[in-house]
Amino acid sequence: MREYRSGDIRNIAVVGHGASGKTTLVDALAFVSGASKRHGSVREGSALTDFSPEEVERKFSISLGCAHAEWMDTKINLLDTPGYLDFQSEAVAGIAAADGALLVVSGASGVEVGTERMFREAIRRRDPVLVVVSMMDKEHASFESVWEEIKNRLDSRVIPVEVPIGEGANFHGILNLFDKKAHLFKKGTKSGEYTELDVPDEHRALFDRYYDQLIETIAATDDTLLERYLNDEEISRTDALSAMKEAMKRGELFPLFCCSSELTYGTQALLTKIVELMPSAYDMEELHAFVGAEGDKTVEIHANDDAPLTALVFKTASEPHVGDVLYFRTFSGTLRNGQEVFNATRDGTEKMSHLSIAQGRERIEVPVLHPGDIGCVAKLRNTHTNDTLSTREHPVRLPQIEFPQPRVSFAVHAAARAEEEKLQQALHRMHDEDPSFETHYNSETHETIVSGLGERHLEVSLAKLKRKYGVATQLTKPKIAYRETIVAKADGQGRHKKQSGGRGQFGDCWIRMSPAPRG
């Protein structure tokens, strides 16, 4: 694989509601670009980034998956995030490692709870957002109705930059508004191939309506373009793209695309626009790291090769026969295979042997990573999620990822009493992989408590625990540690009497209390 510098790297978190087509889209983008040799399928259990037994069995993403595409001499790191709330911590990690978001909305289901949640999270981080309506080949898919829903529930400034030709089983092309061309897809294509034509007469009215909306919307974000627009002057493709990119940085515009990931229709145009519109790693937002023993001072971090190394570990995955694999984002300085780094969070040194990049479950060893790239490494001695890697000469600590706090708790017991000690060790290993999975021992009720983001989160976590560590478990409602209780029988009486003329008031109340059986 070629060496990519910061200006040729895009870091994209692929986000949205569960089952909206994120994993299938990531698979298609990697395959169409030639970076992946196989076009996998969630349904068949061969998806590029859904490869754990739990994901294959359940047919949805559980963990953050890392992949990449190579397009127009650019490396696009794709962070495939789970869409369901139970696995939100994985999605938060993906957004934290990225510089922009690709929001996937099902053309059949439209905007859902997870769509809104992840859009708000990207906006909170001030990340530019591309929106894509997926599954345009599915029954009941409707581009216009989904766009209206997006404007009403997300943001009215979402604007189409391409329009589908046909919908459902008849989806066979797109009108590319920036290029002023029609892309008619080659039936049976496996790599999104299409024939480019001038806009056909039967689609001219549709094209003109959407094109006029797009140019007017873009011109409204730039005074120079607005003056040219009002004077009926032509706005070139280059000027329109440049203005949209700047408006996206300011959070003023959100371009809308459409595709069918299973058929690979629309994927080439989407790859092109990711390269043209999304910021490079070199253009990342201003970042400050903490320095000093007390961490009360900060220093600016810039994506320069000659700057001291700064990297953040955003994910830990435990693999059989390998151990912990740590995924990290570099922010400054170059990182070379075999280089010794300083863990500023834990005050220790580590050697980055077998430095790699991820393509789903596959790890590809590389000689060097430049600022802004995403890599992985195995078998570090004492490094965990949210640790900062730097140099001993210039130790800094990056702001940590704020993972969501657990919402539900249960007591957990080993199915076999002899495995209780093994269970305790395995639970702590699970927390290392998933910061939102927490465990502690309640000394008052003498129970081990596990906490997570939902019952499905805990169920999947304990299924992983059984597979990886061989410990079968049972969940029960935790006992309540009552601090005070009734221990003996008691009687009480109260009498109320009030006479102020007329009928007056009188009441006589008796209460008898006794302890109930324990349990």
N, C-alpha and C positions, 0 to 999 in steps of 0.2 A: 504494500500500500504506500502511496506517495506521502510525502511530508506536507502537512498543512500549517500555514502560519495564521496568526490571529485574524487578519483581514479576510481570510478565506474560510472561516468557520462560522456556522450558524447553530445556535443551541435552542432547540424548540421543544417545549413541553406540549404533548398532544393530550388535550383535556376534554372533558364532557361527561355526560351522564353515562351510566352503565349500559352496555349493549347498543351504543349509538354508532359503533363502527370504528372506534379508535385503533384497536389492535390490527384490524384488517387493513386500515389505511396505512399504518406504519409498515406493515408487511409489504403492501403494494408499492409504496414509495421506495423502499430499500431494493425491491426486486426490479422495478422499472428502471431505476438508476444504474443497475448492474452491480450494486454493492452486495447483494444477496443472490445466491444462485438458485433459490427455490421460492416460489410463490406459495406460502403456506396458507392454512385455513384454520380458523377457530373451530369451526364445526367438525373438521376432521382431526383436530388435536395436533396439528402440525404448524401452528402459528409461530412466527419468528420470536415473539417476545412473551408468549404465554406457553411456557414449557414445563412448569412444575407439575407434578401429578395432580395436585389440588386444582390447578387451573385447567388442565386437560379434562379432568372429570367434570368440573362444574361449568365449563364453557364461558368463563368470564375472568377478567384480570383481577389478581389478588395482590401482586407485587409490582413495583415499578420496574419496567423493562427498558433496557438501553440498546439502541440500534443506531445505524447511521446510513445515510445515502450519500452518493457522490454525483454532483450535477453542476455543470458549467464551471468546472475547475474549483468547486466548493464542496467542503465536507459539511453535511447537515446532520448534526447529532439529534436524534429523535428519542425523546423520553416518553415512553408509553405509560400513562398513568391510569390506575383503576378509577372507575367512575362511581362506584357505590360508596355511601357514607361510611360503612364499616371499615373501609380501607383508605380513608382520607389522608392518613399520615403519609402514605406512599405518594399520593398526589401532591401533597405539600412539599415533599422532598424534591419531586420532579420540577415543580415550578421554581423552587429556590435555586436549582442548578442551571436553569435556562435563562435566556435573555428575551424570550418572547413566547407566546402561546398560540397554538393552533386549536381552535375550539371546534369540535365536531358535533354537528346537530343532525339527527336522523331525519331524512326527507319524509319518512312515513310517520314517525312519532312526534316530531317537532321539539320544541323547548320543554325540558323536564327539570326536575328539582336540581339534579346534578349539573345541568347546563348552567343554570343561574348561579349556583354556588361557585363553580370554577371560573366563570366569567368575572364575578365580583372579586375573587381572589387575585386573578391576573390584574384587574384594574387597581386593586389595593396596592399591588407591587409596582404599579406604573409600567407594566410590560405592554408592548404593542401586541395586538391580537388580530390574527387572521381567523375568519369564520368560514367553515366549509359545510355545505349541506350534503351529507353522504347518502348512500343507498338510493340514488335517484332512479335506479332500475327496479326498485321494489314496488309492489302493489300499493296503491294509495299514496305514493310519493307525490308531493306538490311543492314546487319551488316557491311560487308566489305566496301560498298560504303560510309556509314556514317562514318566509321573509317577513311577512306581516306580524307573525307571532314574535319573531326575534326583535323587531322594532318596538313592539308593545311591551315585551317582558324583559328585554336586555338593554337595548339602546337604539334610539331612533337614527343614530348616525352610522349604522351598518348599511353599507351600500354595495350592490352587486357590481363585480368587475367582469363577470361572465354569466351567461344565461343558458339554461339547457335547451337543446332542441329535442323535443319529445320528453315524455315522463313515463315512469313504470317500464313495462316491457318495450315501449317505443323509444326509450332514451337512446339516442344514437349520435349525439353531437353537442357542441357548445358554440355559442357566439362569444368570441373573445373580444371584449369591448376595447381594451387597450390596443390590440393589434388590428382591430377593424376587420377581422376575418372570421370565417366559420370553420370549425374543426369537425369533420365528419369521421367518426371512428371506424377503423377497419374491423369488420365483424370477425370475431375469433381471435383478435389480437391478444397477446399475453403481456405486452409491454406498453399499452396505451397508445399505440400507433394510430395516426389519423392522416386524412387528406385535408390539406389547407386550401380553402377556396375563398373567393370574394363572397360577401354575404348574399345568399340567394334572394331573389325578389320576393318569394313567399314569406321570408323572415325579415324583410327590410323594415317594416313598420315596427316590429318588436324590437329590433336592434336600435333603431333611431330613438325609440322611447327610453330605453335603458341607457343608451349612450348619452343622451342629453342630460338625464338625471345625474349620471356619473360626473360629467365634465362640470356641470353647474355646482355640484357638491364639492368637488376638488377646488374649483376656482374660488369658492367662498372662504377657503382656508388660507388664501395667499393673495395679498393686495395686488401684486403685479399681474397675476393670472386673472384676477377678477376684472381688472381694467381692460385687459385684452378680451376677455369673454364678453364684457358689456359692449365692446367696440366690434363684436362679431369677428374677431381675429382668430385664426386657427391656433389651437394649443397642441403642441407636438406630444407624441407619446413619451419622449424623454422628460419633458417638463411636467407632464401630468403625473408620471411615476415618481419623480423627485418630490413634487408637492405632496403626494399621498404619503410617501415615506416619512416626510417631516411631520405631517398631520398625525400619523400613527404614533410617532414618538411622543407627541404631546397628548395622546389619548383623545384626539378629536375625530378620527375616522377609523372604521373597521371594515376592510374589504371582504366581500362575500363571494365564495366560490361554490362549485357543485361538482360532484363526481360519483362514480360507482367504483369502489375499491375492488370488489370481486372481479369486475370486468376490466379493471385498470383504466376505465374511461375517465379522462380529466386529470390524471395523475401527473402527466408531463407538464401541463400548464401550471399546476399547483407547485411543482418543484421549481419551475422557473420563477414564479412570483415569490416564493420563499427566499430565493437568492436575491431577487431584485428589491424586495420590500422590507425584509426583516434585518435588524441590525447585526453586524458582524460582532464577533467576540471583542474585537479591538474597539468597537463603539459602545461597549458596555456602560451602564449607568455608573456614576461616581460612587466609589466604594471606600469605606473607611474601616480600618482594622485597629484593634486595641493594642497598645504597647505599654511597657512598664510593668513593674511587679504588681501594682494595684489595678492595672488596666484602666487608669483614669485619664490616659492620653490616647489620642488617635493619630493615625497617619493615613494618607491617601494611597490607594492601591490602583495602579495603572497596568494595562495589558501590554507591557513591554518585555521583550526578550531579555534585555540586559538588567532588568530589575530583580531584586531578591525574590526567591520562590515564595508563593503563597497559594495554598490549595485547601479546599474544604471537603471533608469526607461527608457525603450526603446519603450513603446507603451501605449497609452491611448485609451480605448474603452468605449463609453457611452451606457449603457444598460437600457431598460425600467424597472422601479420599483427598480432599483439597483443604478443607477448613474454611476459615472466614475469607471471603473475597470482598474487598473494600472498593467502592466506587467513589470517585472524587472529581471535582471540577477545579482546574487550575485557573488562577486569576492573574498572576504575574510571574515572570521568570520562566525559564525553560526547565523541564524535568527530563533527565536522561535515565535510560535503563541502567540499573545498578547503582544509582546515585544514593548517597546517604542524606537523609532529611531529618529535620528536628520537629518533633511533635510538641508544639508550644502549649497545647492544652494539658498534656501529661508530663511535660519536662523529660522527654526521653528521645533517643535517636532510633531511626528505622532505616533499613536498606530496601530500596525499591527494586527488588529483583523481579525479572520477568514482567516488566512494565508492558501493559496491554491496553487495547481498546476492545469494547464489547460489540458483538453483533448477535444479539439474542443470547443464547447459551454459549456461543463460541467466543473465545478470547483470542485476539490477534496480537502477537507480540510486536512492539514497535521500539525503535531506538530512542525516540525523543517525542515529547509533547510540548507544544508551544502554548503561551498564555491563552486561556479561554477554552482549551480543549477538555474533553472528558475522558478519563482513563480508569483503569482498575488494576489492582495488584492483590496478590494473595499472601498469606502467611506472615503478616506483620505481627510483632510480639505483643504490643499493647497500644493499639490504635482502634478507635471506635467511631461510630456515627457522630457527627458534629465536632470532631477534632480538627484543628488547623495544623497543616503541615507547612513548615517554613524552613529557615536556615538558623543554625545556632548563632550566627553573627547578627542576624536581623530577625529575632523572634517576634511574631505578631499573632494575634488571635482574631479571627474573623467573627462577625456576629453569628450566633448560632441559629439554626432553623428552629422556629417555634412550632413544635408538633402539637396536635390537638390532645387535650386531656381525656383520659378514659371516662366513659359515661355509665357503664354497667359493671357490676362486680358479682362474682360467684365464688363459692368455696370449691376447691378442686381436691380430689383424692386419687391416689394411685389405685387402680383396680386390684393390684396385688400389694398387700401390706409390705412385703419385703422390698418393694421398689420405691418407697417414700423418699429415701435419700437420693436415689437416682432422679426422681421427679424434681426435687429441689434444684439440682444442678441444671437439668434440662430447661426448667422455667427461666432461670437467669440467662441461659444462652438465647432463649427466645426473645427476651427483652433486648439483648444486644442487637438482634436483627430488626426488631420492631419497637421503637421507643414508646409507642402508644399502648403496648402490651406490658402491663405492670403486674408485679407480684409481691406479696409480703406475707409474713406469718403473724396472725392475730393471737397474741399470748393469752388473751382473756378467754377466747372461745376455743383455743387450741386448734385452729383451722388455718390452712394455707389459702389465701385469697388471690384470685386473678381478676384483673380489671382490663377492660378494652372498650372499643368504640361501639360495640353492639354485640348481640348474641351470635350473629353470624361471624363476626371477627374472632370471638373466642372459640367458636366451633372449628373454624378453619385453622386457627393457631394450634389447637390441641390435636387436630388431625396431622399437622406438620410435625408436632412433637412426637407423636406415636411413630410416624414414618422415619424420622431422623434419629430418634434416641431410643425407640423401642419401648416406650412407656405408655400403656393404656391408662386412660383417666376417666373419671366421672365428675360431672358438675352437679352441685346442689345449691340451694339457697343458703346464703351465709346465716349463721346463728346471730342473734342479737345479744349483745352483752348488756343485759339489764343491770343498772347500777343500784336501784332500789326496788323492792317488791314487798307485797303483803305477806307476812309470815304467820299471822295469828288471826283468830276471829275477833271482831270488834263491833260494838253497837254504838249508835249515836242518835241523839234526839235534838230537834230544834223546834221552838214554838214561837209563833208570831201573833201578836195581838195589838190592834190599834182601834181606838174608839174616839171619834171626833164628831159625834152627832150623826144621826142617820143610822145606816145599817152597820157600819164599822167593818173591820177586817180581822180574820182569825185563821191561823194555819198551824197544824201540828205534823211534823215530818220525822220519820224514823229511818235510819240507814243501818243496814247490817252488811258487813263485808267479811269475806273469808278467802284464804288462798286457794287458787285453782291448782290442779295437778301440774307438776313441772313438765316442761317439754314444749 
